[in-house]
Amino acid sequence: MTSGERFIRVGIALMGSALNIRVSNSAAAGAAALGGNRFASSKAEGRIGYGLYSVRMIARKYGGQSETAWDEAHGVFTHSVTLFLQ
C-alpha cells in the first residue's frame, strides 16, 4: 500500500449455486496476524475483534466457507465468504 492510500474493495459474485463475497482493505503497517486465523483488532491495542469470528461461525452454520488473508508486503487484508445456495 502506498503511504496514505486507503481503500475498501467489495466484490460479490454468483457462480452457479455459490455466492462469493470478498472484502479487501488497506491496513496500517504493523497489523498483525495472531495465528490460528485470528487477527488483532485495529480498534484498540492488544485486543481481538469478534466480527470475523462471527462471520466464520455464520458461514459454517450454513455450510459455507470463510477465509482470511493478510498480505503484509502490500498492506492488504482480505476476507472471503462463500455460501452455497440451494
C-alpha positions as CSV (number, residue, x, y, z in Angstrom):
1,M,0.0,0.0,0.0
2,T,1.3,3.4,-0.9
3,S,1.7,5.6,2.2
4,G,-1.6,7.3,2.9
5,E,-3.6,5.4,0.2
6,R,-6.6,3.9,2.0
7,F,-9.2,1.8,0.4
8,I,-12.0,-0.8,0.8
9,R,-13.0,-3.1,-2.1
10,V,-16.1,-5.2,-2.1
11,G,-16.9,-7.9,-4.7
12,I,-19.9,-10.1,-4.8
13,A,-20.3,-12.8,-7.5
14,L,-22.8,-15.6,-8.1
15,M,-21.0,-18.6,-9.6
16,G,-23.5,-21.3,-10.3
17,S,-25.1,-22.0,-7.0
18,A,-22.3,-20.4,-4.9
19,L,-22.4,-16.8,-3.7
20,N,-18.9,-15.4,-3.1
21,I,-18.4,-12.2,-1.1
22,R,-14.9,-10.7,-0.9
23,V,-13.8,-7.7,1.1
24,S,-10.3,-6.2,0.9
25,N,-9.0,-3.2,2.7
26,S,-5.8,-1.4,3.3
27,A,-4.2,-1.9,6.7
28,A,-1.6,0.0,8.5
29,A,1.9,-1.4,8.8
30,G,2.1,-3.5,11.8
31,A,-1.3,-5.0,11.5
32,A,-0.7,-8.5,13.0
33,A,-1.9,-12.0,12.4
34,L,-2.1,-13.7,15.7
35,G,-2.1,-17.2,14.3
36,G,-4.9,-19.8,14.1
37,N,-6.7,-17.5,11.6
38,R,-7.0,-14.8,14.2
39,F,-6.1,-11.1,13.7
40,A,-5.5,-8.3,16.2
41,S,-8.2,-5.7,16.2
42,S,-7.3,-2.3,14.9
43,K,-9.7,-0.7,17.3
44,A,-7.5,-1.0,20.4
45,E,-4.0,-2.1,21.2
46,G,-3.8,-5.8,22.1
47,R,-7.5,-6.5,21.6
48,I,-9.0,-9.2,19.4
49,G,-12.2,-8.3,17.4
50,Y,-15.1,-10.7,17.2
51,G,-16.5,-9.6,13.8
52,L,-14.5,-12.0,11.7
53,Y,-15.2,-14.8,14.2
54,S,-19.0,-14.1,13.9
55,V,-18.7,-14.2,10.1
56,R,-16.9,-17.5,10.2
57,M,-19.5,-19.1,12.5
58,I,-22.4,-17.9,10.3
59,A,-20.6,-19.3,7.2
60,R,-20.0,-22.6,9.0
61,K,-23.6,-22.8,10.3
62,Y,-25.0,-22.6,6.7
63,G,-22.4,-24.9,5.2
64,G,-20.3,-22.2,3.7
65,Q,-16.6,-21.4,3.7
66,S,-14.7,-18.4,5.2
67,E,-11.1,-17.4,4.5
68,T,-8.9,-14.6,5.8
69,A,-5.6,-13.5,4.3
70,W,-3.1,-10.8,5.2
71,D,-0.7,-9.6,2.6
72,E,2.0,-7.9,4.7
73,A,4.1,-6.9,1.7
74,H,1.2,-4.8,0.2
75,G,-0.6,-4.0,3.4
76,V,-3.9,-5.6,2.3
77,F,-6.3,-7.6,4.5
78,T,-8.8,-9.8,2.6
79,H,-11.8,-11.8,3.9
80,S,-13.8,-14.1,1.6
81,V,-17.0,-15.9,2.3
82,T,-18.7,-18.5,0.0
83,L,-22.2,-19.6,0.7
84,F,-23.7,-22.5,-1.3
85,L,-27.3,-21.6,-2.4
86,Q,-30.0,-24.3,-2.7
